[in-house]
């Protein structure tokens, strides 16, 4: 079998993998990034929304091609049609920019290449090489057939599938209530307010939401995500989205340019994302925001932290779990509390009836909030419906 | 990659290769290689992949293991 060797092997060419590869390369370590698809950034498996704040936080200023649309805020629709308009400033972490992932992912990968990383496309990891209990690389298949890629550290940036982690014995297993199954069309010829991202809560997607993220004046990513624990029949997600679109006069005349399927984790932070010579980052480390299902920003942040720790580990010639512990601490300091709080909030939100959603949306839109944080929502709702807030009390602590 | 251990069937004409079943499978028995999704001998036919598949490409085979 063909054999190649490297210091650090990154599996997966999404935002997490490219960010980790970029910062890991800066120490002079030899870094190879493998991607199973034939193209970085394609096919898109994403609704493509991110906040300007999060994007600037990771120090990225992608060129114009990466940004499809800048929006002014979000509109949230309650089950019976009450609308709450929130500005980008209030909306918090996930709204502001609708990206073009085909370009954005290539932009991130090109930064990794500039830093010294090598990219190999159409190269799928098929198993982890374990030698005397230690991970020593992966077996893979590329365009020329099977090969062995030996590495001193394997970075699992392999997305929702999270196979590197599971092969390495890291528990990334998800409960069905912490998995959201999604389907999305890119619809063109629709009649939307292209300055706002839209979210529709409640019975259209019980336990999830319908999103409309504008790509240009008459084109948007229109998708639906739902908790797996709520699903009963095969293909239910696509049928629910088709019904939603057929019933919405603005959407029903639209025609699809693209279909996207996928799943995201909406779980509480997992216990461990490292092992000896193995590190997980991004979706594979379950670093997705459990409320929105957004993961681009978190992946870039965690990817950077991972890469910086890998650089140190390379210089110290130590990729043991103990050495990689700095990454574990680093990403948790940055986002663990926020992920946990949002998971708790999600657990509550999915249990609400349509009627309660209506009351909450109405209360917030009447009273108004400066900043749409969990706390300010609770305070606004409490003024009108104190009994509703009672069950959220533990989130205030 | 074929479904040799046929607890489930993946309709390759419907499958969008999104990996939802791969990440959901509690036994890590699903694979996505070469634009083909398939299961291996670890599959115990629990059927969670049937539900998570957004487009309904996966079905359970009657009678379970049909080797």
Interface residues (C-beta under 8 A of the other chain):
Chain A: X36 X43 X45 X124 X126 X141 X159 X160 X161 X162 X163 X166 X167 X173 X174 X176 X179 X181 X182 X183 X228 X231 X232 X233 X234 X235 X236 X237 X238 X259 X260 X261 X262 X263 X265
Chain B: X16 X17 X18 X19 X20 X22 X23 X24 X26 X28 X32 X33 X34 X48 X50 X51 X52 X53 X54 X55 X56 X57 X58 X59
